[in-house]
């Protein structure tokens, strides 16, 4: 689902789009929210109402990993990356672990 597809989907599904907008955190920038909203929209059909909290949690895990560099278990990251396949985040930050930085320094 591209950005254009997301906009079309939102226009055609106003009630769902309005409900999803309520999930935006006040701390989320437009860039952060638009990516997380796309994650939610891509996956919402795979989650029934009682599981909606799980989808929202997974969207936060994915966004926290992409935008803040938070690390989680390999199994969880693999799952959310699979769910986010095809979402393009322009100018996403690149994070390096302490070990990567030390290794690079030792290579000099």
MOQUI-V192672 format. One record per residue. N is the residue number from 1. RES is the residue in three letters. PSI is psi in radians with two decimals (none if undefined). Layout:
n	res	psi
N	RES	PSI
N	RES	PSI
This chain:
n	res	psi
1	UNK	2.00
2	UNK	3.06
3	UNK	-0.67
4	UNK	-0.74
5	UNK	-0.69
6	UNK	-0.83
7	UNK	-0.73
8	UNK	-0.78
9	UNK	-0.78
10	UNK	-0.72
11	UNK	-0.60
12	UNK	-0.26
13	UNK	1.07
14	UNK	-0.75
15	UNK	-0.81
16	UNK	-0.73
17	UNK	-0.72
18	UNK	-0.68
19	UNK	-0.77
20	UNK	-0.62
21	UNK	-0.46
22	UNK	-0.25
23	UNK	-0.08
24	UNK	2.30
25	UNK	2.52
26	UNK	-0.39
27	UNK	-0.19
28	UNK	2.23
29	UNK	2.92
30	UNK	-0.76
31	UNK	-0.80
32	UNK	-0.85
33	UNK	-0.76
34	UNK	-0.69
35	UNK	-0.78
36	UNK	-0.65
37	UNK	-0.72
38	UNK	-0.71
39	UNK	-0.82
40	UNK	-0.83
41	UNK	-0.67
42	UNK	-0.49
43	UNK	-0.07
44	UNK	-0.54
45	UNK	-0.26
46	UNK	-0.04
47	UNK	2.20
48	UNK	2.93
49	UNK	-0.83
50	UNK	-0.40
51	UNK	0.04
52	UNK	-0.65
53	UNK	-0.62
54	UNK	-0.75
55	UNK	-0.77
56	UNK	-0.69
57	UNK	-0.74
58	UNK	-0.59
59	UNK	-0.62
60	UNK	-0.69
61	UNK	-0.85
62	UNK	-0.86
63	UNK	-0.71
64	UNK	-0.64
65	UNK	-0.78
66	UNK	-0.84
67	UNK	-0.46
68	UNK	-0.18
69	UNK	0.28
70	UNK	2.53
71	UNK	2.55
72	UNK	-3.14
73	UNK	2.63
74	UNK	-0.68
75	UNK	-0.79
76	UNK	-0.77
77	UNK	-0.69
78	UNK	-0.74
79	UNK	-0.85
80	UNK	-0.56
81	UNK	-0.64
82	UNK	-0.75
83	UNK	-0.48
84	UNK	0.07
85	UNK	2.23
86	UNK	-0.21
87	UNK	2.19
88	UNK	2.14
89	UNK	1.89
90	UNK	2.45
91	UNK	0.65
92	UNK	2.47
93	UNK	2.67
94	UNK	2.20
95	UNK	2.50
96	UNK	2.47
97	UNK	2.85
98	UNK	-0.73
99	UNK	-0.69
100	UNK	-0.70
101	UNK	-0.79
102	UNK	-0.75
103	UNK	-0.72
104	UNK	-0.73
105	UNK	-0.68
106	UNK	-0.45
107	UNK	-0.19
108	UNK	none
